[in-house]
Amino acid sequence: MPPHATILLSRSDVQKLLSMEAAIAAVEAAFAAHGEGRALMPPKVYLELDAYHGDLRAMPAYVDGAAGVKWVNSHPENPARFDLPSVMGMYILSDPATALPLAVMDATLLTAVRTGAAAAIASKHLAARAPRTVGFVGCGVQARTLLEAHRAVYGDTFEVLCADVSEHAARVFAEEARGRVVSLEEASGADVVNASTPARAPVVKRAWVKDGAHVNAIGADAHGKQELDPAILVDGRVVIDDWEQATHSGEVNVPLETGELRREQIHATLGEVLAGKRPGREGARITVFDSTGLAVQDVALARVVHAAAREQGLGTSFDFFR
């Protein structure tokens, strides 16, 4: 492959090149770098497209010698109206020394994988013990990588509890996962709870979540979104992925605005926990990870994919500047 060529990588290419185990290792290192202040990550930029019932987001970052930007959307009506995914993305990985685009790759799968990896990393560091049950509130595309990542961390040792407002979605996921379709209440009562819905009002009630549980709040990624009863946050130890993003668009954004949660009640970022700056779990309180998705996660995975593509000779070489 020519030294100055850009590698074009499709979704199927990314799938071949990126294992969940490699993703977890890369994302964990990226969070630690973020917590140690070794990463550059401007705030995520939102382009609100209300007329089209969606938005576009630009996410640049630099960490450990890799730089890039993700251009990604959120259009919840896409599957029903256009037979398209609600989330699609492209990633441009650049050489930070020259700005040469090293790779342009599908970031739809990249986004799903790094989000699943982040939740499993949070569970690993914040859950009380290896879970006997893992609940899924929301059984869409994201649930698949959440499950894959938790199995990569814990093995196939826990019961999978599947709940969704769509009984069909819950049943299909349960069959794939060798799990069981349950009520929202039962899924929310698991040892580890993964909530990945587009909700704008709480779908997980405090009374359903047992003391000592760990909750990954994945769905809230824009202003006004909310999946958890604020009492869960008040009673629990809340760990966010990034102060700027989480307070604007994460699970904590609505309770902070309403005054149901105070900023000083947020314990730490996950990066601070991984860097040893703040403790993880202590005692039997609920722990909550508020995941908005960080650009440092994306660039870390894009670098892994690019390195694997060069090693395996996969992808299409293209010269943008010829």
Residue frames relative to the residue before (quaternion, step in Angstrom):
aa qw qx qy qz dx dy dz
M 1.0000 0.0000 0.0000 0.0000 0.00 0.00 0.00
P 0.5228 -0.6525 0.4365 0.3322 3.64 -0.79 0.94
P 0.5727 -0.6465 0.3813 0.3294 3.60 -0.98 0.83
H 0.7573 0.3635 -0.2093 0.5006 3.62 1.08 -0.60
A 0.4447 0.6991 -0.4571 0.3232 3.58 1.21 0.28
T 0.3648 -0.6654 0.6021 0.2483 3.50 -1.34 0.45
I 0.3028 -0.7426 0.5679 0.1851 3.58 -0.96 0.86
L 0.2058 -0.7609 0.6056 0.1094 3.58 -0.81 1.03
L 0.0485 -0.8230 0.5644 -0.0418 3.56 -0.72 1.13
S 0.3146 -0.7588 0.5484 0.1564 3.54 -0.74 1.13
R 0.7090 -0.4210 0.3362 0.4550 3.55 -1.32 0.02
S 0.6675 0.4947 -0.3145 0.4591 3.58 0.90 -0.85
D 0.6004 0.5420 -0.3558 0.4682 3.58 1.12 -0.63
V 0.6610 0.5107 -0.3034 0.4585 3.57 0.86 -1.00
Q 0.6436 0.5369 -0.3180 0.4432 3.56 0.97 -0.87
K 0.6664 0.4962 -0.2983 0.4699 3.58 1.01 -0.80
L 0.7489 0.4593 -0.2118 0.4283 3.55 1.00 -0.87
L 0.7640 0.3761 -0.1742 0.4945 3.60 1.15 -0.57
S 0.1473 -0.7738 0.6120 0.0706 3.57 -0.61 1.14
M 0.5934 -0.5754 0.4169 0.3782 3.57 -1.16 0.50
E 0.6128 0.5520 -0.3533 0.4416 3.59 1.04 -0.70
A 0.6666 0.4805 -0.2977 0.4859 3.59 0.96 -0.85
A 0.6305 0.5399 -0.3288 0.4503 3.57 1.04 -0.76
I 0.6560 0.5090 -0.3184 0.4575 3.58 0.90 -0.88
A 0.6510 0.5128 -0.3185 0.4603 3.59 0.92 -0.85
A 0.6855 0.4873 -0.2870 0.4586 3.60 0.91 -0.92
V 0.6765 0.4871 -0.2967 0.4659 3.59 0.92 -0.89
E 0.6259 0.5311 -0.3425 0.4572 3.59 1.00 -0.77
A 0.6577 0.4957 -0.3056 0.4779 3.59 0.96 -0.83
A 0.6467 0.5226 -0.3205 0.4538 3.59 1.01 -0.78
F 0.6348 0.5130 -0.3305 0.4739 3.60 1.00 -0.77
A 0.6473 0.5160 -0.3232 0.4587 3.58 0.95 -0.84
A 0.6403 0.5157 -0.3198 0.4711 3.60 0.99 -0.83
H 0.6290 0.5289 -0.3195 0.4718 3.56 1.04 -0.82
G 0.6880 0.4889 -0.2803 0.4573 3.57 0.92 -0.90
E 0.6968 0.4532 -0.2581 0.4924 3.57 1.16 -0.62
G 0.5035 -0.6776 0.4080 0.3477 3.59 1.28 -0.02
R 0.4924 0.6792 -0.4159 0.3512 3.59 1.20 0.45
A 0.6563 0.4881 -0.3087 0.4856 3.60 1.25 0.08
L 0.2735 -0.7108 0.6192 0.1914 3.54 -1.29 0.50
M 0.1680 0.7932 -0.5629 0.1603 3.56 -0.66 1.09
P 0.2207 -0.7718 0.5836 0.1224 3.60 -0.16 1.24
P 0.6338 -0.5319 0.3790 0.4144 3.62 -1.15 0.43
K 0.5786 -0.5757 0.4620 0.3470 3.53 -1.17 0.69
V 0.2656 -0.7644 0.5705 0.1403 3.58 -0.95 0.94
Y 0.1794 -0.7911 0.5798 0.0765 3.58 -0.81 1.05
L 0.1250 -0.7379 0.6587 0.0772 3.54 -1.03 0.88
E 0.2074 -0.8157 0.5318 0.0941 3.56 -0.09 1.32
L 0.0744 -0.7961 0.6006 -0.0062 3.57 -0.83 1.08
D 0.0959 -0.8605 0.4987 0.0407 3.55 0.63 1.17
A 0.6315 0.5505 -0.3386 0.4283 3.59 1.02 -0.75
Y 0.7420 0.3560 -0.2005 0.5315 3.57 1.23 -0.50
H 0.4507 -0.7296 0.4186 0.2987 3.57 1.33 0.30
G 0.7102 0.3915 -0.2777 0.5150 3.54 0.94 0.90
D 0.2378 -0.7534 0.5840 0.1864 3.54 -1.27 -0.32
L 0.2793 -0.7063 0.6200 0.1967 3.52 -1.41 0.25
R 0.1398 -0.8036 0.5773 0.0376 3.54 -1.09 0.75
A 0.1886 -0.7541 0.6191 0.1114 3.56 -1.09 0.80
M 0.0328 -0.8276 0.5579 -0.0520 3.56 -0.75 1.11
P 0.0122 -0.8166 0.5765 -0.0251 3.61 -0.07 1.27
A 0.0933 0.7928 -0.5999 0.0541 3.57 -1.18 0.52
Y 0.1251 -0.7374 0.6561 0.1005 3.50 -1.40 0.38
V 0.1890 0.7664 -0.6015 0.1230 3.59 -0.92 0.88
D 0.8740 -0.0174 -0.0057 0.4855 3.54 -1.03 0.92
G 0.7789 -0.3928 0.1880 0.4513 3.57 0.81 1.02
A 0.6758 0.4381 -0.2964 0.5133 3.59 1.26 0.15
A 0.0514 -0.7956 0.6036 -0.0036 3.56 -0.99 0.91
G 0.2231 0.7825 -0.5617 0.1495 3.55 -1.09 0.67
V 0.2506 -0.7478 0.5940 0.1585 3.51 -1.36 0.02
K 0.2125 -0.7525 0.6109 0.1244 3.54 -1.12 0.76
W 0.1578 -0.7373 0.6528 0.0733 3.53 -1.08 0.92
V 0.1284 0.8209 -0.5275 0.1773 3.56 -0.28 1.29
N 0.2805 -0.7790 0.5432 0.1392 3.56 -1.14 0.62
S 0.1196 -0.7144 0.6650 0.1818 3.48 -1.46 -0.12
H 0.1289 0.7682 -0.6082 0.1527 3.57 -0.44 1.30
P 0.2447 -0.8357 0.4723 0.1362 3.61 0.21 1.27
E 0.6865 0.4936 -0.2937 0.4459 3.60 1.11 -0.58
N 0.4135 0.7543 -0.4433 0.2520 3.61 1.24 -0.16
P 0.6807 0.5016 -0.3364 0.4146 3.65 0.70 -0.91
A 0.7223 0.4423 -0.2535 0.4672 3.59 0.86 -0.95
R 0.7582 0.4155 -0.2167 0.4533 3.60 0.91 -0.89
F 0.8418 0.1903 -0.0473 0.5029 3.58 0.90 -0.88
D 0.3822 -0.7303 0.4716 0.3134 3.58 1.31 -0.01
L 0.5016 0.5981 -0.4435 0.4404 3.54 0.98 0.97
P 0.5897 -0.5570 0.4232 0.4035 3.62 -1.14 0.42
S 0.5234 -0.6298 0.4667 0.3342 3.58 -1.11 0.59
V 0.7586 0.2168 -0.1358 0.5993 3.58 1.21 -0.51
M 0.0774 0.7640 -0.6360 0.0765 3.57 -0.87 1.04
G 0.0187 0.8277 -0.5598 0.0331 3.56 -1.02 0.66
M 0.1824 -0.7305 0.6445 0.1330 3.50 -1.36 0.41
Y 0.1644 -0.7895 0.5836 0.0950 3.57 -1.06 0.74
I 0.1438 -0.7526 0.6379 0.0775 3.55 -1.06 0.88
L 0.1218 -0.7790 0.6142 0.0342 3.55 -0.58 1.21
S 0.1008 -0.8275 0.5523 0.0029 3.57 -0.70 1.13
D 0.4884 -0.5968 0.5429 0.3326 3.52 -1.27 0.48
P 0.3696 -0.7630 0.4708 0.2439 3.65 -0.43 1.08
A 0.6279 0.5562 -0.3416 0.4240 3.62 1.16 -0.47
T 0.8182 0.2169 -0.0819 0.5261 3.59 1.03 -0.77
A 0.3848 -0.7185 0.4630 0.3484 3.58 1.29 -0.48
L 0.3603 0.7183 -0.5128 0.3022 3.61 1.21 0.23
P 0.3874 -0.7065 0.5298 0.2647 3.62 -0.84 0.88
L 0.2824 -0.7928 0.5221 0.1385 3.56 -0.42 1.22
A 0.7998 -0.0585 0.0811 0.5918 3.55 1.03 -0.81
V 0.1146 -0.7109 0.6852 0.1094 3.51 -1.32 0.55
M 0.0624 0.8392 -0.5291 0.1095 3.55 -0.51 1.15
D 0.6096 -0.5085 0.4545 0.4040 3.50 -1.31 0.35
A 0.1313 -0.8017 0.5796 0.0643 3.57 -0.91 0.91
T 0.4052 0.7021 -0.4915 0.3183 3.59 1.22 0.19
L 0.6967 0.4204 -0.2533 0.5232 3.56 0.86 -0.97
L 0.5930 0.5799 -0.3526 0.4333 3.58 1.04 -0.80
T 0.6668 0.5087 -0.2929 0.4591 3.58 0.93 -0.94
A 0.6709 0.4975 -0.3011 0.4602 3.57 0.89 -0.92
V 0.6728 0.5020 -0.3003 0.4529 3.59 0.93 -0.89
R 0.7012 0.4605 -0.2992 0.4546 3.60 0.78 -0.91
T 0.6180 0.5315 -0.3505 0.4613 3.60 1.12 -0.57
G 0.6435 0.5038 -0.3169 0.4813 3.56 0.99 -0.80
A 0.6448 0.5304 -0.3139 0.4520 3.55 0.98 -0.87
A 0.6519 0.5269 -0.3192 0.4421 3.59 0.91 -0.90
A 0.6591 0.5070 -0.3133 0.4588 3.59 0.93 -0.86
A 0.6709 0.4899 -0.3071 0.4644 3.59 0.92 -0.85
I 0.6104 0.5312 -0.3432 0.4769 3.58 1.09 -0.66
A 0.6435 0.5080 -0.3193 0.4753 3.58 0.98 -0.82
S 0.6400 0.5148 -0.3269 0.4674 3.58 0.95 -0.83
K 0.6349 0.5552 -0.3177 0.4332 3.57 0.96 -0.91
H 0.7801 0.3575 -0.1745 0.4830 3.58 0.92 -0.89
L 0.7723 0.3698 -0.1850 0.4823 3.60 1.16 -0.48
A 0.5896 0.5662 -0.3830 0.4301 3.61 1.15 -0.42
A 0.5960 -0.6115 0.3937 0.3402 3.55 -1.13 0.71
R 0.7822 -0.0951 0.1264 0.6026 3.56 1.02 -0.86
A 0.6791 -0.4153 0.3632 0.4842 3.56 -1.26 -0.03
P 0.4129 -0.7570 0.4452 0.2415 3.60 -0.64 1.08
R 0.3700 -0.6765 0.5874 0.2459 3.52 -1.27 0.58
T 0.7775 0.1257 -0.0736 0.6117 3.57 1.20 -0.58
V 0.0832 -0.7559 0.6470 0.0555 3.55 -1.13 0.77
G 0.2015 -0.8076 0.5491 0.0753 3.56 -0.66 1.16
F 0.1682 -0.7677 0.6131 0.0810 3.53 -1.11 0.79
V 0.0907 -0.7615 0.6417 0.0146 3.55 -0.57 1.23
G 0.7263 0.1871 -0.2017 0.6299 3.51 -0.01 1.39
C 0.0391 -0.8359 0.5454 -0.0484 3.56 -0.53 1.22
G 0.3234 0.7568 -0.4999 0.2699 3.57 0.98 0.89
V 0.8240 -0.2177 0.1713 0.4942 3.53 -1.27 -0.49
Q 0.6760 0.5191 -0.3154 0.4172 3.58 0.84 -0.92
A 0.5823 0.5945 -0.3788 0.4049 3.59 1.07 -0.64
R 0.6112 0.5752 -0.3560 0.4109 3.59 1.05 -0.71
T 0.7301 0.4000 -0.2623 0.4879 3.61 0.79 -0.88
L 0.5590 0.5684 -0.3942 0.4572 3.59 1.16 -0.44
L 0.6678 0.4865 -0.2925 0.4815 3.56 0.96 -0.88
E 0.6527 0.5221 -0.3205 0.4457 3.59 0.87 -0.94
A 0.6787 0.4951 -0.2940 0.4558 3.57 0.94 -0.89
H 0.6629 0.4901 -0.3172 0.4687 3.60 0.95 -0.78
R 0.6369 0.4967 -0.3371 0.4838 3.59 1.08 -0.59
A 0.6090 0.5424 -0.3536 0.4581 3.59 1.11 -0.60
V 0.6935 0.4578 -0.2691 0.4869 3.60 1.08 -0.71
Y 0.8271 0.2734 -0.0942 0.4820 3.58 0.79 -1.08
G 0.4649 -0.6330 0.4800 0.3908 3.59 1.16 -0.40
D 0.6018 -0.5581 0.4269 0.3796 3.56 -1.31 0.05
T 0.3195 0.8012 -0.4346 0.2591 3.54 0.80 1.10
F 0.7067 0.4424 -0.2552 0.4896 3.60 1.23 -0.13
E 0.4954 -0.6269 0.5102 0.3182 3.53 -1.29 0.46
V 0.2978 -0.7590 0.5590 0.1508 3.57 -0.96 0.92
L 0.1178 -0.7957 0.5939 0.0168 3.57 -0.68 1.19
C 0.1274 -0.8458 0.5180 -0.0062 3.57 -0.50 1.25
A 0.0862 0.7932 -0.5960 0.0904 3.57 -0.75 1.08
D 0.1202 0.7727 -0.6122 0.1168 3.55 -0.98 0.88
V 0.5650 -0.5798 0.4483 0.3789 3.59 -1.16 0.51
S 0.6707 0.3946 -0.2748 0.5648 3.56 1.27 -0.41
E 0.3677 -0.7440 0.5157 0.2130 3.55 -0.50 1.19
H 0.6113 0.5555 -0.3459 0.4451 3.57 1.08 -0.71
A 0.6571 0.5071 -0.3133 0.4614 3.60 0.90 -0.90
A 0.6543 0.5109 -0.3099 0.4636 3.57 0.96 -0.86
R 0.6685 0.5095 -0.3031 0.4489 3.59 0.95 -0.89
V 0.6534 0.5068 -0.3162 0.4650 3.60 0.95 -0.88
F 0.6684 0.4928 -0.3031 0.4675 3.58 0.90 -0.89
A 0.6402 0.5320 -0.3260 0.4482 3.58 0.95 -0.85
E 0.6475 0.5103 -0.3199 0.4669 3.57 1.00 -0.78
E 0.6604 0.5014 -0.3048 0.4685 3.58 0.96 -0.86
A 0.7588 0.4192 -0.1921 0.4600 3.54 0.94 -0.99
R 0.3532 -0.7244 0.4941 0.3259 3.56 1.30 -0.19
G 0.4399 0.6935 -0.4387 0.3648 3.51 1.03 0.94
R 0.4941 -0.6436 0.5095 0.2864 3.51 -1.31 -0.38
V 0.3969 -0.6885 0.5545 0.2469 3.58 -1.02 0.86
V 0.0290 0.8024 -0.5910 0.0776 3.56 -0.76 1.10
S 0.6324 -0.5014 0.4188 0.4163 3.56 -1.32 -0.01
L 0.6524 -0.4782 0.3992 0.4316 3.57 -1.29 0.25
E 0.6328 0.5485 -0.3293 0.4363 3.56 1.03 -0.79
E 0.6954 0.4656 -0.2934 0.4621 3.60 0.84 -0.91
A 0.6393 0.5157 -0.3322 0.4636 3.61 0.98 -0.78
S 0.6729 0.5015 -0.2873 0.4617 3.57 1.05 -0.79
G 0.6654 0.5011 -0.2965 0.4671 3.58 1.26 -0.26
A 0.4104 0.7234 -0.4617 0.3083 3.59 1.25 0.24
D 0.6497 -0.5008 0.3938 0.4148 3.56 -1.31 0.20
V 0.7532 0.0863 -0.0533 0.6499 3.57 1.12 -0.80
V 0.1268 -0.7966 0.5902 0.0332 3.57 -0.81 1.04
N 0.1087 -0.7725 0.6236 0.0499 3.57 -0.89 0.99
A 0.0745 -0.7931 0.6044 0.0095 3.58 -0.52 1.19
S 0.1177 0.7947 -0.5822 0.1249 3.59 -0.60 1.14
T 0.3200 0.7311 -0.5211 0.3025 3.52 0.43 1.30
P 0.4849 -0.6559 0.4803 0.3223 3.62 -1.22 0.28
A 0.2525 0.8378 -0.4624 0.1432 3.59 1.25 0.37
R 0.2036 -0.7513 0.6157 0.1224 3.52 -1.26 0.62
A 0.7053 0.2507 -0.2433 0.6169 3.53 1.31 0.47
P 0.6343 -0.5844 0.3332 0.3809 3.61 -0.99 0.74
V 0.1402 -0.7791 0.6077 0.0636 3.55 -1.04 0.91
V 0.6920 0.3647 -0.2587 0.5668 3.60 1.30 -0.19
K 0.2312 -0.8067 0.5351 0.0970 3.57 -0.54 1.21
R 0.6087 -0.5806 0.4005 0.3633 3.55 -1.14 0.70
A 0.6509 0.5459 -0.3261 0.4147 3.58 0.93 -0.87
W 0.6592 0.5256 -0.3054 0.4427 3.60 1.18 -0.50
V 0.6834 0.4841 -0.2776 0.4706 3.59 1.14 -0.63
K 0.3213 -0.7801 0.5056 0.1803 3.55 -0.63 1.12
D 0.5935 -0.5548 0.4425 0.3797 3.54 -1.18 0.55
G 0.7673 0.3322 -0.2629 0.4814 3.55 -0.96 0.89
A 0.5317 0.6288 -0.4084 0.3939 3.58 1.28 -0.15
H 0.2733 -0.7103 0.6116 0.2162 3.52 -1.35 0.25
V 0.1362 -0.7985 0.5854 0.0337 3.57 -0.93 0.98
N 0.1648 -0.7440 0.6397 0.1006 3.55 -0.95 0.95
A 0.1404 -0.7866 0.5995 0.0464 3.58 -0.54 1.22
I 0.0725 -0.8619 0.5009 -0.0311 3.55 -0.13 1.36
G 0.6784 0.5861 -0.2929 0.3322 3.57 0.95 -0.91
A 0.6591 0.5076 -0.3269 0.4484 3.60 1.01 -0.69
D 0.1845 0.7900 -0.5574 0.1763 3.57 -0.32 1.29
A 0.7274 0.2828 -0.2284 0.5820 3.58 1.22 0.50
H 0.6633 -0.5207 0.3604 0.3988 3.54 -1.20 0.56
G 0.7923 0.3031 -0.2388 0.4726 3.56 -0.92 0.96
K 0.5848 0.5671 -0.3839 0.4348 3.60 1.22 -0.24
Q 0.0654 0.7890 -0.6004 0.1128 3.55 -1.11 0.78
E 0.1205 -0.8128 0.5682 0.0441 3.59 -0.86 1.00
L 0.7673 0.3899 -0.1784 0.4768 3.58 1.05 -0.77
D 0.5450 -0.5474 0.5284 0.3523 3.52 -1.24 0.60
P 0.4974 -0.6858 0.4319 0.3093 3.64 -0.68 1.02
A 0.5672 0.6046 -0.3883 0.4025 3.59 1.14 -0.52
I 0.5733 0.5723 -0.3810 0.4457 3.60 1.16 -0.51
L 0.6706 0.4898 -0.2883 0.4767 3.58 0.99 -0.86
V 0.6559 0.5164 -0.3095 0.4554 3.57 0.96 -0.87
D 0.7229 0.4337 -0.2435 0.4796 3.58 0.94 -0.87
G 0.7295 0.4612 -0.2314 0.4489 3.58 1.15 -0.54
R 0.4916 -0.5749 0.5415 0.3668 3.50 -1.41 -0.13
V 0.1743 -0.8296 0.5284 0.0460 3.55 -0.40 1.29
V 0.0491 -0.7684 0.6380 -0.0115 3.54 -0.86 1.10
I 0.1771 -0.7994 0.5707 0.0625 3.57 -0.73 1.08
D 0.5173 -0.6278 0.4550 0.3622 3.59 -1.21 0.16
D 0.7981 -0.0632 0.0679 0.5953 3.61 1.05 -0.69
W 0.5300 -0.6681 0.4163 0.3154 3.57 -0.86 0.94
E 0.6830 0.4932 -0.3026 0.4457 3.59 0.78 -0.99
Q 0.7268 0.4469 -0.2574 0.4536 3.58 0.74 -1.04
A 0.6953 0.4939 -0.3002 0.4272 3.58 0.77 -0.99
T 0.6919 0.4743 -0.3013 0.4534 3.60 0.87 -0.84
H 0.6702 0.4691 -0.2988 0.4915 3.59 1.20 -0.43
S 0.8633 0.0937 0.0335 0.4949 3.56 0.80 -1.00
G 0.5688 0.6189 -0.3864 0.3796 3.60 1.21 0.01
E 0.7721 -0.3363 0.2584 0.4734 3.55 -1.31 -0.19
V 0.6802 0.5047 -0.2979 0.4403 3.59 1.06 -0.67
N 0.5096 0.7093 -0.4179 0.2501 3.62 1.15 -0.44
V 0.6935 0.4658 -0.2932 0.4649 3.60 0.86 -0.86
P 0.6832 0.4725 -0.3188 0.4564 3.66 0.75 -0.86
L 0.6104 0.5338 -0.3609 0.4606 3.60 1.09 -0.58
E 0.6691 0.5031 -0.2989 0.4580 3.59 0.97 -0.84
T 0.7159 0.4440 -0.2517 0.4764 3.58 0.98 -0.83
G 0.4943 -0.6698 0.4222 0.3589 3.58 1.23 -0.28
E 0.4597 0.6844 -0.4509 0.3421 3.59 1.25 0.13
L 0.7568 0.1807 -0.1187 0.6169 3.56 1.29 -0.39
R 0.2584 -0.7578 0.5810 0.1467 3.55 -1.03 0.81
R 0.6308 -0.5674 0.3772 0.3713 3.56 -1.08 0.72
E 0.6797 0.5054 -0.2970 0.4408 3.58 0.97 -0.85
Q 0.5887 0.5606 -0.3754 0.4452 3.60 1.26 -0.12
I 0.5537 0.5626 -0.4046 0.4617 3.60 1.27 -0.11
H 0.4225 -0.7719 0.4265 0.2092 3.55 -0.59 1.20
A 0.7717 -0.2372 0.2464 0.5362 3.59 0.68 -1.07
T 0.4712 -0.5683 0.5474 0.3941 3.51 -1.37 -0.19
L 0.6128 -0.5457 0.4136 0.3944 3.55 -1.21 0.44
G 0.6115 0.5564 -0.3457 0.4438 3.58 1.07 -0.70
E 0.6386 0.5176 -0.3247 0.4678 3.59 1.02 -0.77
V 0.6300 0.5175 -0.3323 0.4742 3.59 1.05 -0.74
L 0.6919 0.4780 -0.2820 0.4617 3.60 0.87 -0.97
A 0.6792 0.4784 -0.2861 0.4774 3.58 1.12 -0.65
G 0.5083 -0.6747 0.4022 0.3531 3.59 1.29 -0.07
K 0.4576 0.6979 -0.4423 0.3285 3.58 1.25 0.24
R 0.7777 0.1336 -0.0590 0.6114 3.57 1.18 -0.62
P 0.5048 -0.6536 0.4586 0.3282 3.60 -1.03 0.68
G 0.4689 -0.6478 0.5185 0.3027 3.55 -1.26 0.44
R 0.8204 -0.0853 0.0937 0.5575 3.56 -0.66 -1.09
E 0.0357 0.7438 -0.6673 0.0155 3.52 -1.21 0.77
G 0.8344 0.1352 -0.1111 0.5226 3.59 -0.70 1.03
A 0.6675 -0.5374 0.3833 0.3445 3.53 -1.35 -0.29
R 0.3572 0.7316 -0.5104 0.2770 3.61 1.14 0.42
I 0.5741 -0.5193 0.4970 0.3922 3.52 -1.33 0.32
T 0.1389 -0.7430 0.6407 0.1345 3.55 -1.15 0.60
V 0.1292 -0.7838 0.6062 0.0387 3.55 -1.09 0.80
F 0.1324 -0.7485 0.6432 0.0921 3.55 -1.01 0.87
D 0.1842 -0.7757 0.6001 0.0648 3.55 -0.69 1.19
S 0.0550 -0.8357 0.5451 -0.0392 3.55 -0.25 1.35
T 0.0888 -0.7882 0.6076 0.0415 3.57 -0.72 1.09
G 0.4832 -0.6609 0.4326 0.3776 3.58 1.24 -0.37
L 0.1186 -0.8361 0.5352 0.0200 3.56 -0.46 1.21
A 0.5692 -0.6086 0.4435 0.3302 3.53 -1.14 0.71
V 0.6024 0.5562 -0.3762 0.4315 3.62 1.09 -0.53
Q 0.5871 0.5543 -0.3723 0.4576 3.59 1.15 -0.52
D 0.6703 0.5178 -0.2927 0.4437 3.56 0.92 -0.96
V 0.6926 0.4688 -0.3017 0.4577 3.59 0.80 -0.94
A 0.6078 0.5550 -0.3545 0.4437 3.59 1.06 -0.67
L 0.6938 0.4544 -0.2728 0.4876 3.58 0.95 -0.86
A 0.6183 0.5461 -0.3510 0.4430 3.59 1.00 -0.76
R 0.6375 0.5200 -0.3285 0.4640 3.59 1.00 -0.75
V 0.6351 0.5237 -0.3248 0.4657 3.59 1.00 -0.83
V 0.6653 0.5036 -0.2969 0.4644 3.57 0.93 -0.94
H 0.6614 0.5127 -0.3089 0.4520 3.59 0.90 -0.92
A 0.6585 0.5048 -0.3156 0.4605 3.59 0.90 -0.88
A 0.6622 0.4971 -0.3060 0.4697 3.58 0.97 -0.83
A 0.6320 0.5391 -0.3310 0.4476 3.60 1.04 -0.77
R 0.6617 0.4882 -0.3081 0.4784 3.58 0.95 -0.82
E 0.6583 0.5191 -0.3124 0.4468 3.57 0.96 -0.85
Q 0.7718 0.3652 -0.1770 0.4896 3.57 0.97 -0.93
G 0.4272 -0.7221 0.4505 0.3052 3.59 1.26 -0.12
L 0.4306 0.7036 -0.4540 0.3369 3.57 1.12 0.65
G 0.6749 0.4748 -0.3730 0.4242 3.57 -1.17 0.63
T 0.4714 -0.6632 0.5145 0.2706 3.54 -1.36 0.17
S 0.3374 -0.7431 0.5430 0.1980 3.57 -0.77 1.03
F 0.0541 0.7985 -0.5946 0.0771 3.57 -0.91 0.93
D 0.2218 -0.7613 0.5978 0.1179 3.56 -1.04 0.87
F 0.2701 -0.7971 0.5237 0.1320 3.58 -0.33 1.27
F 0.7599 0.4152 -0.1900 0.4627 3.58 1.09 -0.64
R 0.4226 0.7054 -0.4678 0.3241 3.55 1.23 0.30
